[in-house]
Amino acid sequence: MTKPSIDMSAPLGATVTLPNPVSTASGCAGNGRELHPFVPLSALGTITTKTVMPYARSGRATPRMAETPSGMLNSIGLQGSGIDHFVAHELPWLAEQGARVLVSVAGERTEEFAEAAARLKGQPGVVGIEANISCPNVADRGLVFACDPAASYEPIAPYARRPIPRTPSTRSSPRTSPRSSTSPPRAPRRARTGSR
Ligand SMILES: Cc1cc2nc3c(=O)[nH]c(=O)nc-3n(C[C@H](O)[C@H](O)[C@H](O)COP(=O)(O)O)c2cc1C
């Protein structure tokens, strides 16, 4: 691949500099194996993985996809093999490719985001963590995290006040308007003061 003649480097948080700001959208390139035959993963700024949860999950029953006149609708239900399988089988392969990996994590409860993120500590190739807050919060009647400012903040709260080598980011939900969306989420007052 030809080396770009302009500096495309992009900072990611305080400690990481990417060679360029291009990343895949979570899940659109699976965990990289599908994209790998077409483009070297090391040429991307980052690859954002398919969302991974702390445990294996079978996802929704079929049908999961529908064609519409203006595009495709899908509702997969976060099918996946869980974080242990991801760390053992997907990450080592991604690191071998020289990929900078932004790992999308999710959970049905706030603590599960932290659980998945904790398993990524010190893993090779991981440059950041994306909290997929576009999923239902079981502890709040299944309301999507991103639809509530406090619930949006909670998955990243453990990282919000201290500099960490892994950069947290969030991915919101199409069900939130740009005004109500919290990407990146701001700490609601009560969460910031810890009075919840
Ligand atoms: C096949 C497929 C799998 C996806 N998997 C995930 C996923 O695991 N986690 C996630 O946060 N978003 C996932 N998405 C949503 C994409 O990251 C993206 O937000 C969505 O495609 C909308 O972007 P677009 O309007 O540019 O297509 C997936 C999308 C597709 C088409």
The ligand as a Tripos MOL2 file, in Angstrom:
@<TRIPOS>MOLECULE
LIG
   31    33     1     0     0
SMALL
NO_CHARGES

@<TRIPOS>ATOM
      1 C1        -23.7530   -7.0670   10.1390 C.3       1 LIG1
      2 C2        -23.7220   -5.9760   11.1830 C.ar      1 LIG1
      3 C3        -23.2860   -6.2780   12.4590 C.ar      1 LIG1
      4 C4        -23.2380   -5.2790   13.4330 C.ar      1 LIG1
      5 N1        -22.7940   -5.5860   14.6850 N.ar      1 LIG1
      6 C5        -22.7190   -4.6160   15.6240 C.ar      1 LIG1
      7 C6        -22.2160   -4.9230   16.9160 C.ar      1 LIG1
      8 O1        -21.8270   -6.0600   17.2330 O.2       1 LIG1
      9 N2        -22.1710   -3.9080   17.8170 N.ar      1 LIG1
     10 C7        -22.5610   -2.6250   17.5220 C.ar      1 LIG1
     11 O2        -22.4520   -1.7430   18.3950 O.2       1 LIG1
     12 N3        -23.0480   -2.3180   16.2960 N.ar      1 LIG1
     13 C8        -23.1310   -3.2780   15.3480 C.ar      1 LIG1
     14 N4        -23.6070   -2.9640   14.1050 N.ar      1 LIG1
     15 C9        -24.0440   -1.5810   13.8200 C.3       1 LIG1
     16 C10       -22.9240   -0.8240   13.1130 C.3       1 LIG1
     17 O3        -21.7810   -0.6670   13.9500 O.3       1 LIG1
     18 C11       -23.4030    0.5800   12.6790 C.3       1 LIG1
     19 O4        -23.7140    1.3280   13.8080 O.3       1 LIG1
     20 C12       -24.5960    0.5160   11.7950 C.3       1 LIG1
     21 O5        -24.3200   -0.2980   10.6900 O.3       1 LIG1
     22 C13       -25.0360    1.9250   11.3450 C.3       1 LIG1
     23 O6        -24.0310    2.5460   10.6350 O.3       1 LIG1
     24 P1        -24.3100    2.9700    9.0990 P.3       1 LIG1
     25 O7        -25.4890    3.8580    9.1560 O.co2     1 LIG1
     26 O8        -23.0460    3.6600    8.6840 O.co2     1 LIG1
     27 O9        -24.5540    1.6720    8.4020 O.co2     1 LIG1
     28 C14       -23.6540   -3.9430   13.1230 C.ar      1 LIG1
     29 C15       -24.0970   -3.6720   11.8250 C.ar      1 LIG1
     30 C16       -24.1390   -4.6520   10.8720 C.ar      1 LIG1
     31 C17       -24.6280   -4.3140    9.4800 C.3       1 LIG1
@<TRIPOS>BOND
     1     1     2 1
     2     2     3 ar
     3     2    30 ar
     4     3     4 ar
     5     4     5 ar
     6     4    28 ar
     7     5     6 ar
     8     6     7 ar
     9     6    13 1
    10     7     8 2
    11     7     9 ar
    12     9    10 ar
    13    10    11 2
    14    10    12 ar
    15    12    13 ar
    16    13    14 ar
    17    14    15 1
    18    14    28 ar
    19    15    16 1
    20    16    17 1
    21    16    18 1
    22    18    19 1
    23    18    20 1
    24    20    21 1
    25    20    22 1
    26    22    23 1
    27    23    24 1
    28    24    25 2
    29    24    26 1
    30    24    27 1
    31    28    29 ar
    32    29    30 ar
    33    30    31 1
@<TRIPOS>SUBSTRUCTURE
     1 LIG1         1 GROUP 0 **** ****
